[in-house]
Amino acid sequence: DAMLVVSPQCSWQDGELMTKKNRILVVDDDADIRKLMRNILSTDLFEVETACDGVEASTKIWNWQPHLVVLDFMMPGLMMDLRSVRSCTTASSPSVFLSSL
């Protein structure tokens, strides 16, 4: 069994431990899947944003800098979207492909 272990980023502010949530971006053309993934992944450790295509994803990646990008493998226009997404990610921003197959 594979397990993803992500620890929150912590810092001290005014003598108190502050925990920052890890950011996950879910990219899927299906609004129901985006909503489902947001509901599943949103916890005390994760902040989740969604995008419906590569153009929107690129903007959110550039501005929001997620720790993980979850992409719909069967999304129409995936190759064009991947180019948009990869153009603004770094090696430290892993991507995971999701499929309903």
C-alpha positions in Angstrom: 0.0 0.0 0.0 1.3 3.5 -0.9 0.9 6.2 1.6 1.4 10.0 1.1 2.8 11.6 4.3 2.7 15.4 4.3 3.6 17.3 7.4 2.4 20.9 7.9 4.9 23.7 7.7 5.4 25.2 11.2 6.8 28.5 12.4 6.8 30.6 15.5 5.0 33.9 15.6 4.6 36.0 18.8 5.6 33.0 20.9 3.0 30.7 19.4 3.4 27.8 17.0 1.7 28.6 13.7 0.9 25.8 11.3 0.6 26.4 7.6 -1.6 24.1 5.5 -0.1 22.3 2.6 -1.7 23.5 -0.7 -3.3 21.1 -3.2 -4.6 22.1 -6.6 -7.1 19.8 -8.3 -7.5 20.2 -12.0 -10.5 18.5 -13.7 -13.0 19.5 -16.3 -15.8 17.8 -14.4 -17.3 20.1 -11.7 -18.6 17.2 -9.7 -15.2 15.6 -9.5 -13.6 18.9 -8.5 -16.2 19.3 -5.7 -15.7 15.6 -4.6 -11.9 15.9 -4.5 -12.1 19.2 -2.6 -14.4 17.6 0.0 -12.1 14.5 0.4 -8.8 16.4 0.6 -9.9 19.4 2.7 -8.6 18.8 6.2 -6.7 20.6 8.9 -3.5 19.8 7.0 -4.6 20.6 3.4 -5.9 23.7 1.7 -7.5 22.8 -1.6 -8.1 24.9 -4.7 -9.6 23.8 -8.0 -9.2 24.6 -11.7 -11.3 23.5 -14.7 -8.5 23.6 -17.3 -4.8 24.1 -17.8 -5.1 27.9 -18.3 -6.8 28.4 -15.0 -4.4 25.9 -13.4 -1.4 27.8 -14.7 -2.7 31.0 -13.2 -3.4 29.4 -9.8 0.0 27.6 -9.8 1.8 30.8 -10.5 0.0 32.9 -7.9 -0.8 30.3 -5.2 2.2 27.9 -5.6 0.6 24.6 -4.5 2.7 21.8 -3.0 0.8 19.2 -5.1 -1.1 19.3 -8.4 -3.7 16.6 -9.1 -4.6 16.4 -12.8 -7.4 14.6 -14.6 -5.7 12.1 -16.9 -8.7 12.0 -19.3 -9.4 15.7 -19.5 -10.0 16.9 -23.0 -7.1 18.9 -24.4 -4.8 17.4 -21.7 -1.6 17.9 -23.8 -2.1 21.6 -24.2 -3.1 21.9 -20.6 0.0 20.0 -19.5 2.2 22.4 -21.4 0.5 25.3 -19.6 0.7 23.7 -16.2 4.4 22.6 -16.6 5.4 26.0 -17.8 4.8 27.5 -14.4 5.7 24.6 -12.0 9.0 23.6 -10.6 10.6 20.3 -9.8 9.5 20.8 -6.2 5.8 20.9 -7.3 4.9 17.2 -8.0 1.9 16.3 -10.1 -0.4 13.3 -9.7 -2.6 12.0 -12.5 -6.2 11.0 -11.6 -8.4 8.8 -13.8 -11.9 7.3 -13.4 -10.9 4.3 -15.5 
